[in-house]
Amino acid sequence: MPEDLAALDELQQQYKAAVEEWIATIREEEALASVDHSVAAIDKWENAGFVEEAARNRVKTAKKNYEGALREKFFNF
């Protein structure tokens, strides 16, 4: 009988999607660091840093959830 891994697959996909979002926010922040030296550009760049940090936190949460499910599945804790 095949083992049901749908829950693990879902958590893995959530983690991977969060990582892809994080990568995009890092690239956006980096792109904003390469624009003109105006106050408006600096504000956008600074805001991009907050967006990147929020995306990173979502990755950490998704990773924790996925790792926890793997530990439960394979090590029963």
N, C-alpha and C positions, 0 to 999 in steps of 0.2 A: 504494500500500500504506500503510495507516494506521501512524503511528509509535507504538511502544509506550511509553507514558508511565506505565505502572503503578507503576514504582519511584518516579518523581517524585511521582505522586499520593499514594502511601503516605507518603513523607517530608513532604509538605505536610499531610496529615491528622494525622500525628504532631505536627507543629509546632502546628497549630491546636488540637489536643486539649490539648497542654501549656499553651498560652496560656489556654485556658478554665479549666484547673485552677488556673493561677496567679491568674487573676482571682478565682476563688472563694476562694482562700486570702487574698488581699488583703482581700476583703469580710469574711471571717471575722475576720481580725485587727482590722479597723476596728470591727466590731460588739463585739468584746471590749474595745475601748478605751472603750466607752460604758456599761460596767456599773458596779456598785458599787466602792467604793474599798477592798476587802478584799485581804488578802495572797493568798488563793486566786484571786481574780479577776486580780490582777496576774500571778501565776504562769501562769495560762491565757493571758493576753495575751502574755506573754513567749514562751511555747512556740509560740504562733501565729506569732510573728515568725520562729522557726526553721523552721517548716513552710513559711512563705511564701518564705523564702530558698532552701530546697531545691527548691520548685516553680520559682522563678526560674531556678535553675541547670539544671533540666530543660529549660526553655524555651530557654535559651542553647545547650544541647547540641543540641536538636532544630533550632534555627535554623541552627547551624553545619553540621549534617549536610545540611539541605535546601539551603542556599546552596552548599555544596561540590558537591552533585550538580548543581545548576543551572550552576555554573561549568564543571564537567566536560562537561556536555551541550552548552552553547552556546559555550564558549571553549576547550575541550580542555585545561583545567588545573585 
